[in-house]
Amino acid sequence: MISTISRSVELNNNIQNNYISSPVNNLNEIETKLFEIFENELNSINGVILRYNPIAIYKLAKFISGKINRSASIGIAGETASGKSTITLDIIDTIELFAKVFNIESIITRVNTDDYYFDRSEEVKKAGGMAEFAKNYDFDVPEALELDLMYKHINELLSGKPVFLPKYDMSGTTIRLDNHTLALPSKIIISEGLFTLTDKIKDAFDFKIYVDIDSEIQKERFYVRANERGLGESAHTIYKNASEKAKIYIRPCKNFADIVLSGEADRNGYKIFLNKILSLVEQIHFSK
């Protein structure tokens, strides 16, 4: 594991390598710098951005500048095996590292969409196990999750209130423990999941991000994961149902996403891109 000191040096090197040297004094300048960062990434070979909405840049500039003086919420969605969870964790890691370097407290809080699946443990027991229960129950639809509760929790965090989040057991019991994990308000609230940008929850997010990926690469990833989880022949049925439901509930989310990311980009590419934005934050708030 890389030590905190080494990671701090790594972050500072990234900031220096991608530093925007000209001073930033007002909102228009911040917007211009952000557009440069996004356009360069969009037009670069193997860039992490596939598409972005200019309106999101204006909003991001307001948050970075402090014109919007409240927490920001980020929702990340994509199909199974698209890379959304990995990207989310890399985003969190990069921002937390930046916060350590500049002694920023309460920087980011994660709300895991998967923890909002309804508890169906009693039904699973009555059915004689998960395999039998799943024959007549669909986990690949938004209705399988209590998204209303998630919406409520995110808005409470954004209003500065601490919240006890649920915790869902993904091992096959379908047990959900409510009021399990204390989440404290922070400067950024981030969530990811299959249904994070569906109708019931999407309006909770200031920034909507969709992770897109080539279908063949996604399928290959899915079966590697299925093999690791020992799904056996049932993997084919699971993948078919997930793909069919994705066409209905998940892929349309790309149409109104503020930013569409490539799920095929190198992991380090996301960190480098984010560090370019963080270097701008440093100029505005931490440069003497």
Long-range contacts (C-beta under 8 A, 24 or more apart in sequence): 4-100, 7-97, 7-100, 8-97, 8-100, 8-101, 11-94, 11-97, 11-98, 11-101, 11-275, 12-101, 14-271, 14-272, 14-275, 14-279, 15-275, 15-278, 15-279, 15-282, 18-272, 18-275, 18-276, 18-279, 19-279, 20-276, 20-279, 20-280, 20-283, 23-283, 24-280, 24-283, 24-284, 27-61, 27-62, 27-65, 27-67, 30-61, 30-64, 30-65, 30-280, 30-284, 31-57, 31-58, 31-61, 33-280, 34-60, 34-61, 34-64, 34-277, 34-280, 37-273, 37-276, 37-277, 37-280, 41-273, 41-276, 46-265, 46-266, 46-269, 47-262, 47-265, 47-269, 47-273, 48-261, 48-262, 48-265, 48-269, 48-270, 48-273, 49-259, 49-260, 49-261, 49-262, 49-273, 50-212, 50-260, 50-261, 50-262, 51-257, 51-259, 51-260, 52-258, 52-259, 52-260, 53-257, 53-258, 53-259, 55-258, 56-207, 56-258, 56-259, 59-206, 59-207, 60-207, 60-277, 63-206, 64-277, 64-280, 64-281, 64-284, 65-284, 70-158, 71-157, 71-158, 71-160, 71-185, 71-186, 71-187, 71-188, 71-189, 72-187, 72-188, 72-189, 72-206, 72-207, 73-154, 73-158, 73-188, 73-189, 73-190, 73-191, 73-204, 73-205, 73-206, 73-207, 74-188, 74-189, 74-190, 74-191, 74-205, 74-206, 74-207, 74-209, 75-190, 75-191, 75-192, 75-196, 75-197, 75-201, 75-202, 75-204, 75-205, 75-207, 75-208, 75-209, 76-190, 76-191, 76-192, 76-193, 76-196, 76-209, 76-210, 76-211, 77-192, 77-193, 77-194, 77-195, 77-196, 77-197, 77-198, 77-208, 77-209, 77-210, 77-211, 77-250, 77-253, 77-257, 78-194, 78-210, 78-211, 78-212, 78-213, 78-250, 78-263, 79-194, 79-213, 79-218, 79-242, 79-243, 79-246, 79-250, 79-251, 80-194, 80-218, 80-222, 80-242, 80-246, 81-213, 81-218, 81-219, 81-221, 81-222, 81-225, 82-211, 82-212, 82-213, 82-218, 82-263, 83-211, 83-213, 83-221, 83-263, 83-264, 84-192, 84-193, 84-211, 84-263, 85-192, 86-267, 87-192, 87-211, 87-261, 87-263, 87-270, 88-190, 88-192, 90-267, 90-270, 90-271, 91-190, 91-270, 91-274, 92-190, 93-271, 94-270, 94-271, 94-274, 94-275, 94-278, 95-188, 95-274, 95-278, 98-275, 98-278, 98-281, 102-282, 102-286, 104-187, 106-184, 106-185, 106-186, 106-187, 107-186, 107-187, 107-188, 108-186, 108-187, 108-188, 108-189, 108-190, 109-157, 109-183, 109-184, 109-185, 109-186, 109-188, 109-189, 109-190, 110-190, 110-191, 111-150, 111-153, 111-154, 111-157, 111-165, 111-183, 111-189, 111-190, 111-191, 112-165, 112-191, 112-192, 112-193, 113-145, 113-150, 113-191, 113-192, 113-193, 113-194, 113-195, 113-196, 113-201, 114-168, 114-170, 114-193, 115-165, 115-166, 115-167, 115-168, 115-176, 116-145, 116-146, 116-147, 116-149, 116-150, 116-166, 116-168, 116-176, 117-144, 117-145, 117-146, 117-168, 117-174, 117-176, 118-144, 118-145, 118-146, 118-174, 118-176, 119-168, 119-174, 119-175, 119-176, 120-174, 121-173, 121-174, 121-175, 121-176, 123-174, 124-172, 124-173, 124-174, 130-172, 130-173, 130-174, 131-234, 133-174, 138-241, 138-245, 140-194, 140-241, 140-242, 140-245, 140-246, 140-249, 141-245, 141-249, 142-195, 142-198, 142-199, 142-200, 142-249, 145-195, 147-195, 147-198, 147-200, 147-201, 148-200, 150-191, 150-201, 150-204, 151-200, 151-201, 151-203, 151-204, 153-183, 154-189, 154-191, 154-201, 154-204, 154-205, 155-204, 157-183, 157-185, 157-186, 157-189, 158-185, 158-189, 159-185, 160-185, 161-185, 194-246, 194-249, 194-250, 195-249, 195-250, 197-253, 197-256, 197-257, 198-249, 198-250, 198-253, 202-253, 202-256, 207-258, 207-259, 208-253, 208-256, 208-257, 208-258, 208-259, 209-257, 209-258, 209-259, 209-260, 209-261, 210-253, 210-254, 210-257, 210-259, 210-260, 210-261, 211-260, 211-261, 211-262, 211-263, 212-254, 212-260, 212-261, 212-262, 212-263, 213-262, 213-263, 213-264, 214-264, 217-263, 217-264, 218-263
